[in-house]
């Protein structure tokens, strides 16, 4: 799943793309998701006695999961504050910036956009602000070095460049 950063008044700060991704998922679940579950329930009813109908119970479980996800998405979107890229200070690593850094131990270079937790997708080069590396980078400037905990231990990282992502 896709985060965001919570502020003291329970606002969830997220990027425009993160907001749109959640909104699109909600629209899909409300339409085709619910339609598919209704079809599965109707088909399962045809198998007879509902008290001993595994297909019906499976469809009901899927319906509960879908409705839970719909409620969660509605809550996230109702509390969302979309950050405007024009308001981002690119002199420091913040939510919505793309940071290029060098792992001083492996000498490998990386570039990630810092996003909220719900938007996080390392394969798409989107790093959660709540992740250990995201936390280590937050608020730092170009040229600064930080220590970040990764699965293989501590890594020393040097920030090479910070830019505002679109």
N, C-alpha and C positions, 0 to 999 in steps of 0.2 A: 504494500500500500504506500499510497502516496502520501509527508508532514508539512509542517508549517511550524511557525514559532508562535507561542502563546504570549500575550502581553498580560499585564496585571488585571485588565478589565475583561478577561476571557475572550479577547479578540484573537483570531487565528490569522497571522500574517503569512501570505503566500504570494508567489509570483503569478502573473497573468496566465502563463501556460499551465501552471498547476491548478489554478481555479477552473480554467476551461476544461482540463482533463477530468476533474471531478464532476463538473456540470454535465459533460457529455456522457459519463458513466451513469449518472442519475437519470438522464433522459432515456438512455438505452434500457436500464433496468425497469423503469416505469412503463415502457412500451413493450419491446420485444421480450424482455425478461419475464414480465408478468404474464404476457400472452402465452409464452412457452410453458410456464408453470401451470396455468389454467388448462392448457391442452393435456399436459401430463396427468393432472388430477382427473380430468374427464375420462381419459383413457383408462386410468387405474380403477375408476368407479365401475367400469365395465367388467372388471374381473371378479365382481361379486362382493361378498361379505367384507365390509371395510375393517372389521375388528381383526381379521386375519389376513389382511391384504398388504403384503410387503411393498408392492409398487405404490400403493396409495400412501403408506407411511413415509416412504422415501420422498415422494413428491411433496408431502406436507412438510417434511424436514427441509427440503430445498426452498419451499415457499417461505418458511420461517427465516432461513439464512438470507434470502433475497430481501425480505421486508426489513430485517435488521440492518442490512447494508444500506438500503434506501434511507432509513431513519438516520443512520450515521452520516451519510452524505448530505442529507438535508441540514443536519446540525452543523457540519463543517462549513457548508456554504452560507448558512445564516450568520455564522460568526466570522466569516472571512473578511479580511481587509487586504485587498490586492495592492501590492506595492507598485508604484509607478516608477519605471526605469529612469525617468527624468529626476526623481528625488533621491536616487542612490548616489552616495559618495564613493567614488571609485578609488579614493586614496587609501581605503581600508577594506579588508575582507568583510563583507556583510551579506545578508540574504539577497540573492539576485545578482551577485557579482560572479564573474568567472575568474578563477585564480589558477595561475600556472605556477607550479612549484617543482623544485628539484629534491629528490630523496638523496641526501648527502651520503647515505650509506651504500645505496645501490647505484648511484649516479644516473638514475632514471628520472625522466621528466614526466610530469602529469599535468593535466588541465581538467578542472571540474567546475561546474556551476554549483554554487551553494544554494540549496533549496530547503523548503520545509520538509518535515519527515514524510508526509503523505506523497510528496513529489519525488522522493528519493529513488534513484534508479542508477546504480553504479555502471551498469552496462551502457546506459545512455549518457554517461559522464555527468550525472547529477548526484551530488553528495549532500547528505542530510546535515543540516546545521547542528543536529543533535548527536551526530556521530563523533567518535573520539577525534578523528582528523578534522572534521568540521569545527568542533569546539576549539581545537588547538589553533586553527587558522583565524577564527573570528576576531575581528578588531585589529588584526595585524596589518602592517604595511609592507610594500615592496622592499625587499632586501632583508627583512627580519627573518630570523631562524627560530623555529619552534620544535618542541618535542611532542610527538603524537604516538599514542598507544595504538598498535595495529595487532592483528592476530599473531604475528610472529615476534611481538615484543615492541620495544620503543624504537621510533625512527626519528631522525633529525631531518627536518625539512626547511628549505630556504625558499621564500616567496620570490618569484621572478617577475611576475606581472599580475596586475589586477585590472579587469575591465568590466564594464557593465554589459550583461547579457541582454539579448532582445527577447 
